Amino acid sequence: MPTHCRTRSLFIRVIVDPTRISGFFILTRSGFGGIQRTASAIWSGDIVSRWSDLKEQIAAGVGVGLSGVPNWTFDIGGFTPEDRYRRGPNGAVGPVSGMDPAQVDEWQELNTRWFQFGAFVPLFRSHGQNPYREIFNISDPGSDAYESMVWYTKMRYRLLPYIYSEAGDMYHKDNTLMRGLVMDFPADGAVKDIHDQYMFGPAFLINPVYEYKARSRNVYLPAGNDWFDFYSGEKLVGGQTVAAAAPYQRMPIFVKAGSIVPMGPEVQYVDEMPNAPITLYVYTGADGRYELYEDDGKSYAYENGAYSRIPFHYDDASGVLTIGRRSGEFSGMPVERTIHVRWISGDKEDALDFNAEPDATVSYSGKSILVRRGQANL
């Protein structure tokens, strides 16, 4: 939630059993190697609302991930705006309507680009001094800025099955969500000096836009893999730099061939639909594996083994997706699940149309199911 107050650190105590303290979460501006073992996440402090600061945040987050700290964040839009944004003709600016009209376009675009980036970091949060940071205070409904920020908010929530699975692996497998390219492509020497792109989990290549009025940016696609444009499904060969389109409302994102990405429906909060259908986006052209991780989302029972995993395996040669046998259980676990499948193999007009009919739908009850490309329902 956007906030306007100046906050040094956030300390939360969560009590599940009133007879004991079950756990802590600390959001702190100061950190060090190993701080993740103290239930702490860090953010980058009072950064400035400038394009150069936006760019520097990419390398900062990559560096934190490389150090082994999985939960990192920043103030979307920068905490401290320059005076040209903070003071308008009538004094301190709250909503953008009070800003000097000459500064409005840049302020809105800066926040839009930062917001797009912020939707793909471990902790998604907006915070800062005035001007106000709510979407409706930055721009009006129907504007490019407003509609883009709404779209990426909804996308973040659609990706909850993927992001929560990655969060489960942070705890159980010491995983890192925001990954420097050297972590996943160590054999590709070209990625060693790239600090303005990163992987968001194993599937997404994220490429923030950090220049005012830029409508494209160079993106290096790591070698040894094919890549798909997230929005159009266009397939590209790795080992090359492309001039990726970056219209105002979209940040360039590519997905690695062989990725299996679980998505959910559009929701307003995390446990609105605990038994919601899952849609698996299968990016063909390579074999792939993924595990959907779930727990009750409310307690610390996962620390004692109360969680489940559903493994997925895609064999590209046969075109068969295996939805494997579920392992584990937890209180309130949905036993029956509807799983939709969408195959992404190249340019597809409805590649990211969430209202499009799935290519296949299966009813899953915990036992292994095979789904073959071309198969409709089971």
N, C-alpha and C positions, 0 to 999 in steps of 0.2 A: 504494500500500500504506500502511495506517495506520502511523504511527510515534509514539513517545513522547518522543524525544530533542529537545533544543534545538539547532536547526541555524541557523547564520547565513547560509550560502549553500552551494549545491551546485555543484560544478565537475566536469564529466564530460569526459574526453577519449576519443573513439572512434577506434580505429585499425582501418581496414579492410585496408589494405595495410601490412604490418609495416615496410616501408621508409620510410613517411612518415606523418605525422599527417593524417588525412583531414578532421577536423572537430571542432568543439567544441559543447557545449551548456552554458549557464550558467543556473542558477536563482538569482536574486538578489533580496534584499529592497529594494534601492535601484535606481531607474531614472530615466530622463530621455528626452525626445523623441529618437528616432533610435536608441535602444538596441537595437532589433530588428536593426539591421545588424551587431551584434556577436554574433549567435547567442545572444541572451539572452532569457529570459522573466523576468518579475517577479511577486512575490507581495506581499501587503499586510502582511506582518510579523506582529507579536505581538498580533493582535486578541484581544478578550475574548469569552468564551462568554456573550454576552448577546443578547437579541432585537434591541436597538437596533444592535448591531454587525452582526448579520446583515443588517438593512435597509440599513445604510450601505454594505455591500459591493456592493449592486446598482449604486448610483450610481458607486461607485469603479471597478467594472469597465467600466461604460459610458464613463466619462471616459477610461480608459486606451485603450479601443478607438477613441474619437474622436481621440485623440492620434496614432493610427497604429501603436500597439504591439499586435500581434495576439495574443500569447501572454501571458496573465495568469491568475493563480490566487489562491486563498486557502486558509487552513487550515480545512477543513470542521469545523464545531463550535466554531471559535475556538481559538486556541493556548493562551490563559491562562484557565482556568476560575476562577470565583469560589470562595472558600474553602468555601462551602456545598456545592459539588460535590466539591471536592478532598479534604476531610477528613470521614470518617464516624465512627461510634461507636468504631471500633478504629484510628483514625489515617488515614494516607494511603490513598486509594481507588485500587484497581486496577480489577477488574471491578465492574460496577454493583451486584453483591451486597453490596459493602462500603460503599455509600453510605447516608447518612441516608435512611430510607424516605420521609420527607416531601419529598425533593428528586428522587426517581427519575422521577416522571412528567414533570416539566418538563425534566429533563436528556434524557430519551429523545425527547420531542417536539422540543426544540430541535435535537438532532442529526439527527432525521429530516427536519425541514424544511430544514435546512442541506444535508443530503445530497441531497435532491431538487433543490435549487438547484445544488449542486456538479456534478451530472451534466450540466448544460448550461452550463458555462463552458469556455474553451479547454483548461485542464489540470485534470483531475479527480483530486483528491488530498486525503487526510485526514492531519492531522498535529497534534500538540499535547502538552501536559503531561498528567499524570494528571488524571482517570480514563483508563483505556485506551480506545483508539478503534476497535479492531476491532469489526465489527458484532456478533459473538457476545459481546463484552464490554460492549456497550451494552444489549443486550436479548436475550431468549431466542427461539430458533426458534419460529415460530407466532404471535408477538406482532405487533401492527400495525407497530411500529417496525422490527422485524427484517425482516418480509416486504416492507415498503415499500423499505427500503434495498437488499435483494436485487433487487427488481424494477427499480429504477432503475440498478443496476449492470449487469444484463442488458440493459436498454434502451440504455445507453451503448455496449455492445459490439455490439448489433444495428445501431446507427447508424454503425458504423465506415466503411462505404462512403461515407456522407454526410459524416462528419467528416473523413475522410482526403481526400476531394475538396476540401473547404473548405481543409484544410491545404495541399494542392497549390496552390490559388489564392493562399494567403498568400505562397508563395514566388514563383510564376510571374506573379501578377497583382496583387501588393500588396494582397491582400484582408484584411478584418477579420472575425473570426468572431462576436464579441460586439458587437452593433451597436445604438447608440442609435437610437430610433425616427426621429429627425430625419434619419438617414442614408438611410433607405428611403422615408420619407413626407414629403419636404420641403414639399409643397403643403398638408399638413394642419397648420394652425396649432395644433390642440389638442395635438399631441405635443411641442411645444417645452419644456414644463415637466414632462414625465413622466420620472421618474428611477427608478421602481421596476418598470419593464417594459423588455424589450429583445428584439431579434431575435437568434436563434441561427442564423446563416447566413440565406439568403433565405427559408426556409420557416416557421420556428418562432417564434411569439410566446410568450416565456417570462415567467411571472408568479409569482415566488417568494412564499411565504407567510411573513410575518415577525412575526406576533403569536401569543402563546400562546393555545391553545384556539380559534383562529379556524378556522371550517369553511366560510368563503366569503371572497372578497375582490373588490373592484371591479376590473374589467379594462376598459380602453379598447381598442376594436377600431378601428384606423386607418381613415379614410374612403377611399373609392374602391376598396375590395376587399371581397369576401365572405370569411368565415372559417369554418373547421371546428373543432369541438371534437375534439381529438386522440384522446380516448378513446372517444367515442360516435359521431363523424361528424356530429353536429348542425351544420347550416349556419346562420350568422348574418350579418347585414348589417353592414358596417363603418360607422364614424362614430357609434357609440354606446358608452355605458358599460354593462356588464352585471355583475350580481352572480354571479360564477362560483363554482360549487361547488368546495370545497377540502376533501374528506374527509381524515382523518388520513393515509391512505396515498397521496394523490395531490395534486400541484401543478397548478393550472390551466395548460394549454397549448393554444394554438390554432395552426392551420396556414392559411396564406394560400391562397386559391383560385388554381389554376394551378400550384401547387407539384408538383414531381416529386421524391419522396424515395426514394433507394435504400437498402434495408436488407439486412442479411445474416442468417444464422442465429444462434442462441445459441452463442457460443463462449467459451472460457476464456482465450484469449490471441490476439493480433492475427493471427498467421499460422498458426493451427491448421488452417484450411481455405482455402487460397489460391484454390482453384477452386470455392468454394462458390456455389450459386445466389444470384442477386440478385433481390430482390423490389422492384418499383417501385410505390410508392404514389402514384397520380395523383389529385390533388384537383381535381375538375372545376369548371366555372363560369367559367373564364378560360383563355386560352392560356398555355402554360408552356414553359420551356426549362430544361435542366440538363445538365451534363456529368459523367460518372463519370470521375474521375482515378485512375490506378493507376501504381505503379512497383514496383520489387522490394522496397521496404520495409526494406532492409538496408544499402544502400550509398549513396554520394553520386553515383551515375551519373546521377540525374535532373538534376544541374547541367549535364550535357553532353547533355541531350535524350533520355535513356533513360526514357521514360514513355509512357503511352498515354492517350487520351481517347475516350470513347464518348458522342456527343451524343444527347440526347433532346429531342423537340419534341412538344408536345401541341396539337392544333388543336381548340378546344372546339366550333366550329360543326359540324365533320364528325365529331367524336368519334374522331379518328384520332391514335394515338401513333406517332411515327416514332422507331425506334431506329436511329440513323444509322451510317454507315460509321466504323469505328474508325480513328483516326489515331495514328501513333507505335507504338513497340514497346520492349520491354526484356527483358533476360535472364530466362527463366523465366515469361514472360507466358502466362497461360492463353489459348489460342487459341479453344477452344470454351467457351461459357458457356450455362447455363440461366438464362433470365430469366422470372420470374413477374411478372404485372401484377395489381394490385388497384385498382379504381376506387372512389373515395370521393366520393359525390355528395349525401349527406345522412345522416340517422339510419340507422345500420347496426349491428345487434346484435353483429356480429362485426368491427366496424371495426378493433379492435386485438387480434383473436384470431390469434395467430401460427400456430395449428394449422389455421386455416380454409383451405379450398381456394381457390387463386388464381382470379381471373376469367379469366385467360388464361396460357398458358405457351408460350414460343417457344425454339427452339434457335438461338443466335446464334454466328456464326463470323467476325464482323467486317464483314459486308456489311449494307446497309440493309434493315430489315424494317419493315413497317407492321402495327400492331395496332389493330383497330377495336373500339370498345366493343360488347359482345355477342358478339364472337369468342372462342372457347374456346381452342383450341390450334392451333399451326402447326409 
